[in-house]
């Protein structure tokens, strides 16, 4: 597609006539200590996958302690700072028959670890509106995105440059050489291909043409595994004071290396969603398609959240030749006297999957409710409960996943120490 032939340079050219950023971030730096923050996030996570074929359920309960320190930048032409973190996860449930492997890795005897811990730090430099960071960090880009959907966050080791020199344009470039998965203390975690990350180079950017229109382009070269291109266009059309219509288009074009997949594969996945918002309500329709030689693969050294498409819930509806449709609804209870309470429900149907044995079909019914305490001693305490009911036909069941009901529950309490 033509959109995939664009380069990040095209974004910069398009922005060339725009106004330069008026204020320099570095000129406003107050100092290493003066702008520093030290935070502790207490997170309790419960996970339960109830498989409907009578196999043993996968479940786990853990308590996480996530401490993060972000310094300010020293004053001067070039500012210097440090970011650091320390994380600890403690298993609260029983032994081998009770543990979900994506929360606690197993020891040499096949038993889940009692606890996981890790510490990391990154040095950062800032000049004008550009930051260079080297060390352990949590990148969140469409082609390299850390996963934080269980107990402890995934992290990467490498260098990331983030530049905001032109107003409305953010450019990113980086190289990372190690990945630490959510359930592991290791810096060189194995992905599901039983491979470790050798290196991944990323480059890209996002440009806001107006307050309502933005576009993104990214490219990643995951050594000996995959080369990925990504594009996004997002447009919000205001209708009235409390009504709007938003369109979001995402596309990945990927080439997978035969050294990892047995043969060279070229796969594209795209999604288009339309969201109508009126007051506290939002109604979403989305369509998503996969074309090419195979599945859209992710979490292969590029992070467990590197799938920025519309129909990604328990299932990502990312199988070979799959077509999927979504209808969903969101409700913010603020206008009903309960600020901080939010509910989302979605139904997704997928078909046309080439399983090699027939046509695969799958459905998911998703619900999530979240409440954040707005005031008082427990201010910012967050309670989140999500449920997925997943079903598939026999061809899909053998190809992707068995039928299951999944529950994820999170209790989070952030504490600002400094």
DOVO-791766 format. One record per residue (C-alpha): residue number from 1; x, y negated, z. Coordinates in Angstrom, 2 decimals. Layout:
firo:NUM, x:X, y:Y, z:Z
...
END
This chain:
firo:1, x:0.00, y:0.00, z:0.00
firo:2, x:1.18, y:-3.53, z:-0.76
firo:3, x:0.89, y:-4.60, z:2.86
firo:4, x:3.57, y:-2.08, z:3.80
firo:5, x:6.01, y:-3.68, z:1.33
firo:6, x:6.09, y:-6.90, z:3.24
firo:7, x:9.15, y:-7.62, z:5.32
firo:8, x:9.53, y:-9.40, z:8.59
firo:9, x:11.31, y:-12.13, z:6.62
firo:10, x:8.01, y:-12.84, z:4.89
firo:11, x:6.52, y:-13.69, z:8.25
firo:12, x:9.33, y:-16.09, z:8.94
firo:13, x:8.92, y:-17.75, z:5.54
firo:14, x:5.20, y:-18.10, z:6.12
firo:15, x:5.99, y:-19.76, z:9.42
firo:16, x:8.67, y:-22.01, z:7.97
firo:17, x:6.37, y:-24.97, z:7.64
firo:18, x:4.93, y:-24.55, z:11.11
firo:19, x:5.94, y:-26.68, z:14.05
firo:20, x:9.05, y:-25.62, z:15.92
firo:21, x:8.51, y:-24.73, z:19.55
firo:22, x:8.50, y:-28.05, z:21.38
firo:23, x:10.02, y:-26.96, z:24.66
firo:24, x:12.98, y:-24.68, z:25.26
firo:25, x:12.39, y:-21.93, z:27.78
firo:26, x:16.02, y:-22.16, z:28.87
firo:27, x:15.88, y:-25.94, z:29.41
firo:28, x:13.07, y:-25.30, z:31.91
firo:29, x:14.95, y:-22.56, z:33.81
firo:30, x:14.96, y:-23.22, z:37.56
firo:31, x:17.61, y:-20.71, z:38.60
firo:32, x:18.37, y:-17.06, z:39.27
firo:33, x:16.67, y:-17.00, z:42.69
firo:34, x:14.19, y:-19.85, z:42.27
firo:35, x:12.29, y:-18.06, z:39.47
firo:36, x:12.73, y:-14.55, z:40.86
firo:37, x:9.90, y:-12.10, z:41.57
firo:38, x:9.94, y:-8.90, z:43.60
firo:39, x:6.79, y:-6.75, z:43.40
firo:40, x:5.66, y:-3.37, z:44.66
firo:41, x:2.86, y:-1.44, z:42.99
firo:42, x:1.26, y:1.35, z:45.02
firo:43, x:-0.44, y:3.79, z:42.65
firo:44, x:-2.38, y:6.94, z:43.51
firo:45, x:-3.19, y:9.12, z:40.48
firo:46, x:-5.47, y:12.13, z:40.21
firo:47, x:-5.56, y:14.16, z:37.01
firo:48, x:-7.86, y:17.09, z:36.19
firo:49, x:-8.31, y:18.89, z:32.88
firo:50, x:-11.10, y:21.43, z:33.14
firo:51, x:-10.65, y:23.84, z:30.22
firo:52, x:-13.93, y:25.41, z:29.14
firo:53, x:-12.48, y:28.75, z:27.96
firo:54, x:-11.93, y:29.86, z:31.58
firo:55, x:-8.17, y:29.34, z:31.49
firo:56, x:-6.58, y:27.77, z:34.57
firo:57, x:-7.32, y:24.08, z:34.94
firo:58, x:-4.48, y:21.56, z:34.85
firo:59, x:-4.64, y:19.18, z:37.77
firo:60, x:-2.35, y:17.07, z:39.90
firo:61, x:-2.43, y:14.42, z:42.61
firo:62, x:0.46, y:12.07, z:43.26
firo:63, x:1.46, y:8.88, z:45.02
firo:64, x:3.66, y:6.42, z:43.16
firo:65, x:5.78, y:3.54, z:44.42
firo:66, x:6.89, y:1.22, z:41.61
firo:67, x:9.18, y:-1.63, z:42.65
firo:68, x:10.19, y:-4.24, z:40.09
firo:69, x:12.55, y:-7.20, z:40.42
firo:70, x:12.74, y:-9.94, z:37.80
firo:71, x:15.23, y:-12.72, z:38.38
firo:72, x:15.02, y:-16.14, z:36.87
firo:73, x:17.72, y:-17.46, z:34.54
firo:74, x:20.67, y:-19.51, z:35.67
firo:75, x:20.67, y:-23.07, z:34.41
firo:76, x:22.78, y:-24.27, z:31.49
firo:77, x:22.93, y:-23.70, z:27.76
firo:78, x:22.88, y:-19.93, z:28.25
firo:79, x:20.98, y:-18.48, z:31.19
firo:80, x:21.88, y:-15.20, z:32.84
firo:81, x:19.51, y:-12.93, z:34.76
firo:82, x:18.84, y:-9.38, z:35.90
firo:83, x:15.74, y:-7.19, z:35.87
firo:84, x:15.67, y:-4.02, z:37.97
firo:85, x:13.27, y:-1.34, z:39.11
firo:86, x:13.04, y:1.59, z:41.48
firo:87, x:10.31, y:4.21, z:41.17
firo:88, x:9.31, y:7.13, z:43.37
firo:89, x:6.58, y:9.68, z:42.79
firo:90, x:5.49, y:12.13, z:45.50
firo:91, x:3.34, y:15.17, z:44.72
firo:92, x:0.39, y:15.45, z:47.11
firo:93, x:-1.27, y:18.64, z:45.93
firo:94, x:-0.42, y:22.35, z:45.88
firo:95, x:2.01, y:24.46, z:43.92
firo:96, x:2.34, y:25.95, z:40.49
firo:97, x:-1.33, y:26.57, z:39.85
firo:98, x:-2.33, y:23.00, z:40.63
firo:99, x:0.10, y:20.87, z:38.72
firo:100, x:-0.30, y:19.05, z:35.44
firo:101, x:3.04, y:19.06, z:33.65
firo:102, x:2.86, y:15.47, z:32.43
firo:103, x:3.06, y:14.17, z:36.01
firo:104, x:5.77, y:16.32, z:37.60
firo:105, x:8.39, y:18.29, z:35.70
firo:106, x:9.13, y:21.86, z:36.72
firo:107, x:12.29, y:23.20, z:38.31
firo:108, x:14.29, y:26.22, z:37.18
firo:109, x:11.79, y:28.53, z:38.94
firo:110, x:8.83, y:27.04, z:37.11
firo:111, x:7.52, y:25.24, z:40.20
firo:112, x:6.56, y:21.55, z:40.07
firo:113, x:9.01, y:19.14, z:41.63
firo:114, x:8.01, y:17.73, z:45.00
firo:115, x:9.10, y:14.23, z:44.06
firo:116, x:10.63, y:12.20, z:41.25
firo:117, x:12.73, y:9.09, z:41.57
firo:118, x:14.74, y:6.77, z:39.39
firo:119, x:16.33, y:3.35, z:39.47
firo:120, x:17.38, y:1.15, z:36.59
firo:121, x:18.51, y:-2.35, z:35.72
firo:122, x:19.00, y:-4.59, z:32.72
firo:123, x:21.10, y:-7.70, z:32.19
firo:124, x:19.42, y:-10.52, z:30.27
firo:125, x:20.65, y:-13.66, z:28.53
firo:126, x:18.50, y:-16.58, z:27.41
firo:127, x:19.34, y:-19.42, z:25.08
firo:128, x:16.71, y:-21.79, z:23.76
firo:129, x:13.63, y:-19.52, z:23.31
firo:130, x:15.49, y:-16.28, z:22.66
firo:131, x:16.12, y:-13.51, z:25.22
firo:132, x:18.61, y:-10.66, z:24.83
firo:133, x:18.18, y:-7.83, z:27.30
firo:134, x:20.44, y:-4.78, z:27.69
firo:135, x:19.87, y:-1.82, z:29.99
firo:136, x:16.86, y:0.09, z:31.32
firo:137, x:13.56, y:-1.46, z:30.30
firo:138, x:9.94, y:-0.97, z:29.26
firo:139, x:9.50, y:-1.99, z:25.59
firo:140, x:5.94, y:-2.42, z:24.33
firo:141, x:5.99, y:-2.64, z:20.54
firo:142, x:3.74, y:-0.75, z:18.09
firo:143, x:6.65, y:1.42, z:16.90
firo:144, x:8.31, y:1.80, z:20.34
firo:145, x:5.97, y:1.68, z:23.33
firo:146, x:6.52, y:3.06, z:26.83
firo:147, x:3.76, y:5.19, z:28.37
firo:148, x:2.29, y:4.24, z:31.75
firo:149, x:-0.88, y:6.34, z:31.70
firo:150, x:-0.07, y:8.81, z:34.48
firo:151, x:1.80, y:8.24, z:37.76
firo:152, x:5.17, y:6.69, z:36.86
firo:153, x:6.12, y:4.68, z:33.76
firo:154, x:8.29, y:5.92, z:30.91
firo:155, x:11.48, y:3.88, z:30.37
firo:156, x:14.11, y:3.38, z:27.67
firo:157, x:17.78, y:2.43, z:27.68
firo:158, x:19.07, y:0.01, z:25.08
firo:159, x:19.05, y:-3.55, z:23.77
firo:160, x:16.05, y:-5.70, z:22.85
firo:161, x:16.09, y:-9.22, z:21.40
firo:162, x:12.90, y:-11.28, z:21.66
firo:163, x:12.81, y:-14.65, z:19.90
firo:164, x:10.11, y:-17.35, z:19.98
firo:165, x:12.00, y:-20.18, z:18.28
firo:166, x:9.13, y:-20.99, z:15.90
firo:167, x:5.80, y:-21.77, z:17.48
firo:168, x:3.36, y:-18.91, z:16.90
firo:169, x:6.05, y:-16.49, z:15.70
firo:170, x:7.61, y:-13.79, z:17.86
firo:171, x:10.44, y:-11.71, z:16.40
firo:172, x:11.83, y:-8.53, z:17.96
firo:173, x:14.90, y:-6.44, z:17.18
firo:174, x:16.45, y:-3.67, z:19.23
firo:175, x:18.32, y:-0.42, z:19.49
firo:176, x:17.63, y:2.22, z:22.16
firo:177, x:19.59, y:5.39, z:22.86
firo:178, x:17.83, y:7.13, z:25.77
firo:179, x:14.26, y:7.89, z:26.83
firo:180, x:13.08, y:8.84, z:30.31
firo:181, x:9.63, y:10.48, z:30.20
firo:182, x:6.91, y:9.80, z:32.78
firo:183, x:7.30, y:13.19, z:34.47
firo:184, x:11.11, y:13.21, z:34.48
firo:185, x:14.02, y:11.62, z:36.35
firo:186, x:16.33, y:12.31, z:33.41
firo:187, x:17.54, y:9.59, z:31.05
firo:188, x:17.57, y:12.12, z:28.17
firo:189, x:14.12, y:13.67, z:28.33
firo:190, x:13.03, y:16.25, z:25.78
firo:191, x:10.06, y:15.38, z:23.58
firo:192, x:7.55, y:17.96, z:22.43
firo:193, x:9.88, y:18.88, z:19.53
firo:194, x:12.47, y:19.87, z:22.19
firo:195, x:14.70, y:17.07, z:20.92
firo:196, x:16.28, y:14.17, z:22.78
firo:197, x:16.36, y:10.64, z:21.45
firo:198, x:19.62, y:10.00, z:19.59
firo:199, x:18.86, y:6.40, z:18.71
firo:200, x:15.96, y:4.30, z:17.49
firo:201, x:16.34, y:0.94, z:15.75
firo:202, x:13.33, y:-1.40, z:15.71
firo:203, x:12.66, y:-4.72, z:14.03
firo:204, x:9.49, y:-6.72, z:13.51
firo:205, x:7.35, y:-9.61, z:14.54
firo:206, x:3.94, y:-11.15, z:15.07
firo:207, x:2.75, y:-14.47, z:13.69
firo:208, x:-0.35, y:-16.37, z:14.76
firo:209, x:-1.53, y:-18.27, z:11.69
firo:210, x:-4.31, y:-19.87, z:13.73
firo:211, x:-5.88, y:-19.30, z:17.15
firo:212, x:-8.16, y:-16.75, z:15.49
firo:213, x:-5.89, y:-15.04, z:12.92
firo:214, x:-2.66, y:-13.13, z:13.54
firo:215, x:-0.58, y:-10.51, z:11.73
firo:216, x:2.23, y:-8.13, z:12.70
firo:217, x:4.86, y:-6.14, z:10.81
firo:218, x:7.29, y:-3.63, z:12.37
firo:219, x:9.79, y:-1.01, z:11.25
firo:220, x:11.56, y:1.72, z:13.23
firo:221, x:14.30, y:4.20, z:12.30
firo:222, x:14.26, y:7.10, z:14.76
firo:223, x:17.51, y:8.90, z:13.97
firo:224, x:17.02, y:12.40, z:12.45
firo:225, x:13.29, y:12.31, z:13.31
firo:226, x:11.24, y:9.63, z:11.56
firo:227, x:11.09, y:6.25, z:9.85
firo:228, x:7.94, y:4.25, z:10.56
firo:229, x:6.34, y:1.10, z:9.19
firo:230, x:3.47, y:-0.65, z:10.90
firo:231, x:1.18, y:-3.55, z:10.01
firo:232, x:-1.71, y:-5.23, z:11.80
firo:233, x:-4.17, y:-8.00, z:10.98
firo:234, x:-6.50, y:-9.34, z:13.65
firo:235, x:-9.21, y:-11.93, z:13.01
firo:236, x:-11.77, y:-13.35, z:15.42
firo:237, x:-14.76, y:-15.19, z:13.92
firo:238, x:-16.55, y:-17.42, z:16.45
firo:239, x:-20.31, y:-17.42, z:15.88
firo:240, x:-21.72, y:-19.44, z:18.77
firo:241, x:-20.47, y:-20.55, z:22.16
firo:242, x:-20.86, y:-17.03, z:23.59
firo:243, x:-20.81, y:-14.88, z:20.45
firo:244, x:-17.97, y:-13.71, z:18.20
firo:245, x:-17.13, y:-11.07, z:15.63
firo:246, x:-13.60, y:-9.61, z:15.66
firo:247, x:-11.89, y:-7.42, z:13.06
firo:248, x:-8.75, y:-5.40, z:13.78
firo:249, x:-6.82, y:-3.46, z:11.12
firo:250, x:-3.86, y:-1.19, z:11.97
firo:251, x:-1.76, y:0.98, z:9.66
firo:252, x:1.32, y:3.21, z:10.03
firo:253, x:3.25, y:4.62, z:7.08
firo:254, x:5.69, y:7.30, z:8.23
firo:255, x:8.38, y:9.54, z:6.80
firo:256, x:9.37, y:12.48, z:9.01
firo:257, x:12.77, y:14.11, z:8.70
firo:258, x:12.99, y:17.77, z:7.69
firo:259, x:15.64, y:18.36, z:10.37
firo:260, x:12.94, y:17.86, z:12.99
firo:261, x:9.83, y:19.03, z:11.13
firo:262, x:11.20, y:21.70, z:8.81
firo:263, x:10.35, y:19.65, z:5.74
firo:264, x:10.19, y:16.01, z:4.77
firo:265, x:6.68, y:14.64, z:5.38
firo:266, x:5.06, y:11.36, z:4.39
firo:267, x:1.93, y:10.48, z:6.36
firo:268, x:-0.25, y:7.39, z:6.68
firo:269, x:-2.80, y:6.60, z:9.38
firo:270, x:-5.00, y:3.49, z:9.43
firo:271, x:-7.98, y:2.19, z:11.38
firo:272, x:-10.40, y:-0.70, z:11.01
firo:273, x:-12.64, y:-1.85, z:13.84
firo:274, x:-15.33, y:-4.49, z:14.13
firo:275, x:-16.31, y:-5.85, z:17.55
firo:276, x:-19.40, y:-7.98, z:18.15
firo:277, x:-19.28, y:-9.80, z:21.50
firo:278, x:-22.25, y:-11.57, z:23.02
firo:279, x:-22.01, y:-12.83, z:26.57
firo:280, x:-20.99, y:-9.94, z:28.80
firo:281, x:-21.65, y:-7.31, z:26.12
firo:282, x:-19.50, y:-5.98, z:23.28
firo:283, x:-20.41, y:-3.49, z:20.55
firo:284, x:-17.65, y:-1.78, z:18.53
firo:285, x:-17.68, y:0.25, z:15.33
firo:286, x:-14.47, y:1.76, z:13.94
firo:287, x:-13.26, y:4.03, z:11.18
firo:288, x:-9.90, y:5.79, z:11.04
firo:289, x:-8.18, y:7.98, z:8.41
firo:290, x:-5.06, y:10.10, z:8.05
firo:291, x:-3.63, y:10.85, z:4.60
firo:292, x:-0.48, y:12.52, z:3.33
firo:293, x:1.49, y:15.62, z:4.25
firo:294, x:0.61, y:16.16, z:7.89
firo:295, x:-0.41, y:14.73, z:11.27
firo:296, x:0.55, y:11.28, z:12.48
firo:297, x:3.21, y:12.18, z:15.05
firo:298, x:4.25, y:10.02, z:17.97
firo:299, x:5.93, y:10.42, z:21.37
firo:300, x:8.91, y:11.79, z:19.45
firo:301, x:11.45, y:9.40, z:20.92
firo:302, x:9.28, y:6.35, z:20.18
firo:303, x:7.24, y:6.44, z:23.39
firo:304, x:3.95, y:7.94, z:24.46
firo:305, x:1.95, y:4.80, z:23.60
firo:306, x:3.20, y:4.21, z:20.04
firo:307, x:-0.20, y:4.81, z:18.45
firo:308, x:-1.93, y:1.45, z:18.14
firo:309, x:-5.06, y:2.59, z:16.32
firo:310, x:-8.76, y:2.29, z:17.16
firo:311, x:-9.74, y:5.90, z:17.84
firo:312, x:-7.13, y:6.83, z:20.46
firo:313, x:-8.57, y:8.21, z:23.70
firo:314, x:-7.91, y:11.78, z:24.97
firo:315, x:-7.75, y:12.84, z:21.33
firo:316, x:-6.04, y:10.44, z:18.98
firo:317, x:-7.94, y:11.78, z:15.94
firo:318, x:-4.59, y:11.82, z:14.16
firo:319, x:-4.58, y:15.26, z:12.50
firo:320, x:-3.86, y:15.99, z:8.85
firo:321, x:-6.46, y:14.47, z:6.47
firo:322, x:-8.73, y:13.57, z:9.41
firo:323, x:-11.54, y:11.05, z:9.09
firo:324, x:-13.08, y:9.70, z:12.31
firo:325, x:-15.81, y:7.27, z:13.29
firo:326, x:-16.33, y:5.47, z:16.61
firo:327, x:-19.24, y:3.72, z:18.25
firo:328, x:-18.58, y:2.12, z:21.63
firo:329, x:-19.96, y:-0.38, z:24.10
firo:330, x:-18.35, y:-2.58, z:26.76
firo:331, x:-19.95, y:-4.43, z:29.67
firo:332, x:-18.40, y:-7.05, z:31.93
firo:333, x:-20.51, y:-7.27, z:35.10
firo:334, x:-19.36, y:-10.80, z:35.99
firo:335, x:-22.59, y:-12.34, z:34.74
firo:336, x:-24.54, y:-9.87, z:36.87
firo:337, x:-22.97, y:-10.93, z:40.14
firo:338, x:-20.14, y:-8.37, z:40.28
firo:339, x:-16.96, y:-10.05, z:38.96
firo:340, x:-14.12, y:-7.58, z:38.48
firo:341, x:-16.35, y:-4.68, z:37.42
firo:342, x:-15.99, y:-3.47, z:33.82
firo:343, x:-17.40, y:-0.43, z:31.97
firo:344, x:-16.57, y:1.04, z:28.57
firo:345, x:-18.21, y:4.00, z:26.84
firo:346, x:-17.33, y:5.44, z:23.43
firo:347, x:-18.29, y:8.29, z:21.14
firo:348, x:-15.84, y:9.42, z:18.44
firo:349, x:-16.46, y:12.05, z:15.76
firo:350, x:-13.73, y:13.45, z:13.51
firo:351, x:-13.88, y:15.88, z:10.59
firo:352, x:-12.10, y:16.92, z:7.35
firo:353, x:-9.00, y:18.14, z:9.26
firo:354, x:-6.80, y:20.44, z:7.19
firo:355, x:-5.98, y:23.12, z:9.76
firo:356, x:-4.65, y:25.63, z:7.24
firo:357, x:-7.53, y:27.98, z:8.06
firo:358, x:-10.52, y:25.72, z:7.35
firo:359, x:-12.02, y:22.33, z:8.18
firo:360, x:-11.40, y:21.14, z:11.71
firo:361, x:-14.00, y:19.02, z:13.51
firo:362, x:-13.85, y:17.36, z:16.92
firo:363, x:-15.85, y:14.99, z:19.12
firo:364, x:-15.10, y:13.01, z:22.25
firo:365, x:-17.43, y:11.22, z:24.65
firo:366, x:-15.42, y:8.73, z:26.72
firo:367, x:-16.37, y:6.69, z:29.78
firo:368, x:-14.25, y:4.40, z:31.91
firo:369, x:-15.22, y:2.14, z:34.80
firo:370, x:-12.82, y:-0.19, z:36.59
firo:371, x:-13.22, y:-2.54, z:39.52
firo:372, x:-10.68, y:-5.11, z:40.70
firo:373, x:-11.26, y:-6.73, z:44.10
firo:374, x:-11.47, y:-10.48, z:43.58
firo:375, x:-10.82, y:-11.88, z:47.06
firo:376, x:-10.13, y:-11.05, z:50.69
firo:377, x:-7.42, y:-8.88, z:52.29
firo:378, x:-7.70, y:-6.29, z:49.48
firo:379, x:-7.52, y:-8.84, z:46.65
firo:380, x:-6.23, y:-7.29, z:43.37
firo:381, x:-6.88, y:-3.73, z:44.56
firo:382, x:-7.87, y:-1.83, z:41.41
firo:383, x:-10.03, y:1.31, z:41.22
firo:384, x:-10.30, y:3.03, z:37.82
firo:385, x:-12.09, y:6.22, z:36.83
firo:386, x:-12.13, y:7.63, z:33.30
firo:387, x:-13.72, y:10.74, z:31.87
firo:388, x:-13.44, y:12.45, z:28.49
firo:389, x:-15.67, y:15.27, z:27.28
firo:390, x:-13.92, y:16.86, z:24.33
firo:391, x:-15.33, y:19.52, z:22.00
firo:392, x:-14.11, y:21.03, z:18.73
firo:393, x:-14.97, y:23.84, z:16.32
firo:394, x:-12.98, y:27.08, z:16.21
firo:395, x:-10.61, y:25.92, z:13.47
firo:396, x:-9.77, y:22.72, z:15.36
firo:397, x:-9.54, y:24.51, z:18.69
firo:398, x:-6.67, y:26.66, z:17.45
firo:399, x:-5.03, y:23.75, z:15.63
firo:400, x:-5.15, y:20.94, z:18.19
firo:401, x:-6.90, y:21.43, z:21.52
firo:402, x:-9.27, y:23.64, z:23.43
firo:403, x:-12.58, y:22.28, z:24.71
firo:404, x:-12.20, y:20.43, z:27.99
firo:405, x:-13.55, y:17.87, z:30.41
firo:406, x:-10.91, y:15.47, z:31.70
firo:407, x:-10.97, y:13.16, z:34.71
firo:408, x:-8.33, y:10.55, z:35.50
firo:409, x:-8.61, y:8.46, z:38.66
firo:410, x:-6.29, y:5.62, z:39.67
firo:411, x:-6.02, y:3.49, z:42.78
firo:412, x:-3.55, y:0.61, z:42.41
firo:413, x:-2.58, y:-2.05, z:44.90
firo:414, x:0.02, y:-4.66, z:43.86
firo:415, x:2.06, y:-6.42, z:46.53
firo:416, x:4.08, y:-9.56, z:45.87
firo:417, x:7.15, y:-9.45, z:48.11
firo:418, x:9.08, y:-12.40, z:46.67
END
